[in-house]
Amino acid sequence: MNAVAARPHRLTPDQVPDTVVEVLDRDEKAELTERIRRLLREQDATLVAHYYTSPELQELADASGGYVSDSLDMARFGTECASSTLIVAGVRFMGETAKILNPEKRVLMPDLGAECSLDLGCPPDEFAAFCDAHPDREVVVYANTSAAVKARADWMATSGIALDLVRHLHAEGRKILWAPDRHLGAWVQKETGADVLLWDGACVVHEAFKADGLRVLKAEHPGAMVLVHPESPADVIALADFVGSTTGIIKAAKELPADTFIVATDNGIFHKMREAAPHKTFIEAPTGGKGATCVSCAHCPWMAMNGLRSLARVLERGGNEIHVDPTIRERAARPIQRLLDFARSRRAVVLGNNDA
Ligand code: SF4
């Protein structure tokens, strides 16, 4: 069974900001980088960046003793690093997850307006009512949700472990309520055969990939392999040689026997893919067929809000701190901890094999 919640929870184009990529000349980049490194040291702060942020931010995180990874791994790195302040370059739910797992630390973000269409498309009150209407189902929510939505869940899942977790629940005879990404949920349902009721949300970046255009591109590059993130539509996933998380995609680029890859996920990931496999060629999967237009064009508009300028500003002026209500924090920590315990019990490699 694969049912979908009655009401779609998609953003309209006017709710999606334009993607504005920070452009810096060499001198400004060097000056900002030096200034930020000094401020990080002075404030006992560590920069943790997502794979979808700019190459400048990823380079700075690596060079300053910080970290670049997927969302859960970013948060877990935060628990292990000794700094009293974490600067999370990513989107808001990542800052919240870092705060949930590290309540004693100060968590700052370069831009608090950096949201996520999946998070925005899952309002906590409406989601709670949906859960209440289906009390017989185990509530599994993706990492890309607010603290309040996680607080209503039985489990958190990431794309790296979703199949394993849902297979386990299915084997125990449980029925699943999955939120918020319907494409990821449908893929999990198809692969596991579990009874999954879907919330009808989507990522504006991944939902824009188009199977028709991908077929044309494959024909133009017959030796290329196709790497797809499972937030993409089913007809795009069906054309993939590999389907998996961001970390899984980087690993696949390094290990699979091809010199050219067509990649259906945010193009921010190309920075780490080129580092991992410098002699290989990476091509963006198309976000429109012939004559079509795209809204996000394979780059998340909210991820693009993170830049060196906004990072320097938050370190100099303060503000942009993430706070999570203590009661919600306590409840939201449970499904996250359950996931970590499950992964450990399965000996799954959670670190570096996770989400969006
Ligand atoms: S790429 Fe999609 S899932 Fe990731 S933060 Fe942006 S909107 Fe959310």
Boltz pocket constraint, residues with backbone or C-beta under 6 A from the ligand:
constraints:
  - pocket:
      binder: B
      contacts: [[A, 91], [A, 115], [A, 116], [A, 117], [A, 118], [A, 119], [A, 144], [A, 203], [A, 204], [A, 205], [A, 206], [A, 266], [A, 300], [A, 301], [A, 302], [A, 303], [A, 356]]
      max_distance: 6.0
